[in-house]
Amino acid sequence: MYTNSKIQKSSSKFQNLIIVICVFLIGISANAQCAMCRAALSGDSNTKKAEAVNDGIVYLMVIPYLLVVIIGYLIYRMYKKKKAV
């Protein structure tokens, strides 16, 4: 079976992973654009289009992060259920 030190090590690794993920998510910039998008949308007349492109980029980047978080939570919940049995 598991000893207390092994359980503490695994829980501290999980906590460290969560902290690292949170730190990376805090630094996400919502105004990022690729070079082609910036060149196509530069100018004062295209501000609404540029905002729409920025919103689309942010939307596309959120989906993979949500999937990773959901899968991670499901794995964590399965681990906790096995541990309780």
N, C-alpha and C positions, 0 to 999 in steps of 0.2 A: 504494500500500500504506500501511499504518499506520506512523507514526513512533513512536519510543519515547515521546515526550511525550504523544501521543494515547492510547497504550495505558496509560500511567501514569495519565492523567486518568480514563479510563473505569474502571480498576480501583479508583482511589481513590473515585470516585463510588459504585461498588458496595459498597465497604467501609463508606463513610459510611451508605449505605442500610441495610446489615445492622446497624450500630451503633444507628441510630435505631429500627429495629424491635425490637431487643433491649431498649432502654431503655423503650419503651412496653409491652412484654410483662412487664417486671419489676413495673410498677406496678399490674397487674391485681388487684383486690380480689375475693376469693372470697366475700365476705359481702354482695354487692350484691343489692338487691331493688327491684322497682318499688313504687310507692305502694300500688297495689291489693293486691299480694301481702302487703306488710307489714301492711296493715289487716286482711286476712282471716286472717292467721296470728299476730296479736299475742296475747299472753297466755302464761301459764306452761304450760298444758296442751297447747299445740301445738308444743312444741319439736322433736319428731321430724318433724312435718310441715314445719316451717320449715327444718330441716336438709335435708330431701329437696328442697324447692323450691330452696334455695341450690345443692345439688349439680346439679340439673337445669339451672339457669341457667348454671353453670360449664361443664357438658357441652355445652350449646348454643353457648356462646361459643368453645369450643376448636375445633370443627369448621371454621368459616371460616378461622381462623388456620392450621390444618394444611393446608387446601387452598391457601392463598396460598403457604405455605412450599414445598409440594411442586411447585406450578407454577413458582415462582421457581427452584427447584433444577433442574427439567427445562430451563427456558430457559437457565440458566447452563451446564448440561452441553452443550446444543446449541451454544451460543456457543463453548465451549472446543473442541468437535469441529471446527467450521468453522475456527477459528483454527489448529488443528493441521494442517489439510489444505493 
